Amino acid sequence: MNLPRTPTTLPLRRIQEHEQFLGDFRARKYEFAAVFGKEAAAPFDELRKIHNEIVWAVEDIFRHKEIRGERATRAARLLQGQEARNF
């Protein structure tokens, strides 16, 4: 996905830039667990949970930005309609 350079898209762009690394890192969890034990691999799960929380937060930012944009457009149309009736 080619995202525009805006403050809102910056976190998602950074996540996408490192997607390959994170995928490879998560895949190593099973190798790590085989050598050091399942309990020692728990930080991999914690990192995955943190990554998911960040992705969900970024998605929420986008969703709220879209909602605000729709509301502003709707409000502008309503205001134009009221002005047209008043004059």
C-alpha distance (Angstrom), angle and dihedral (degrees) to the residues before:
residue distance angle dihedral
M1 . . .
N2 3.79 . .
L3 3.80 106.6 .
P4 3.80 126.1 -169.0
R5 3.80 117.3 -111.1
T6 3.78 103.5 -102.7
P7 3.81 132.1 133.5
T8 3.80 88.8 -109.8
T9 3.80 94.3 55.5
L10 3.80 96.9 41.5
P11 3.85 97.1 91.4
L12 3.79 92.5 48.6
R13 3.80 92.0 46.3
R14 3.81 90.1 52.6
I15 3.79 91.3 49.5
Q16 3.80 90.6 50.2
E17 3.80 92.0 49.0
H18 3.82 89.9 58.6
E19 3.80 98.2 36.2
Q20 3.83 94.1 109.3
F21 3.80 92.3 49.7
L22 3.80 92.8 48.2
G23 3.80 91.6 48.4
D24 3.79 91.6 51.2
F25 3.79 90.8 45.5
R26 3.81 92.7 52.2
A27 3.81 90.5 48.3
R28 3.81 89.4 58.2
K29 3.80 90.2 61.8
Y30 3.79 91.4 86.4
E31 3.80 93.8 48.5
F32 3.80 88.7 48.8
A33 3.81 92.0 48.7
A34 3.81 91.5 49.3
V35 3.79 91.4 55.1
F36 3.81 102.9 34.6
G37 3.81 104.0 22.1
K38 3.78 136.6 -98.2
E39 3.81 94.5 -82.6
A40 3.81 91.6 54.8
A41 3.82 89.6 56.5
A42 3.84 92.9 58.2
P43 3.85 92.7 101.3
F44 3.81 88.3 64.2
D45 3.82 88.5 61.1
E46 3.80 91.3 46.5
L47 3.80 90.8 51.6
R48 3.81 90.1 49.7
K49 3.81 90.1 51.1
I50 3.81 91.8 50.7
H51 3.81 90.9 47.2
N52 3.82 90.5 51.9
E53 3.80 91.5 49.7
I54 3.79 90.5 52.6
V55 3.81 92.4 48.4
W56 3.82 91.4 48.5
A57 3.81 91.2 48.8
V58 3.80 90.9 51.5
E59 3.81 90.6 48.6
D60 3.81 88.5 51.6
I61 3.80 90.0 52.5
F62 3.80 89.9 53.8
R63 3.79 92.6 45.5
H64 3.80 92.9 50.7
K65 3.79 91.8 45.4
E66 3.80 89.8 53.7
I67 3.81 91.5 47.4
R68 3.82 91.4 49.4
G69 3.79 89.9 49.1
E70 3.80 92.2 50.6
R71 3.80 91.3 47.5
A72 3.79 92.2 49.2
T73 3.81 90.9 49.7
R74 3.80 91.5 47.8
A75 3.81 91.6 47.0
A76 3.80 91.3 49.9
R77 3.81 90.9 51.1
L78 3.79 91.4 48.9
L79 3.77 91.2 48.5
Q80 3.79 91.7 50.0
G81 3.79 89.7 50.2
Q82 3.80 91.6 51.1
E83 3.80 92.1 47.9
A84 3.79 90.6 50.0
R85 3.82 90.7 53.2
N86 3.81 93.2 45.3
F87 3.79 95.3 53.3
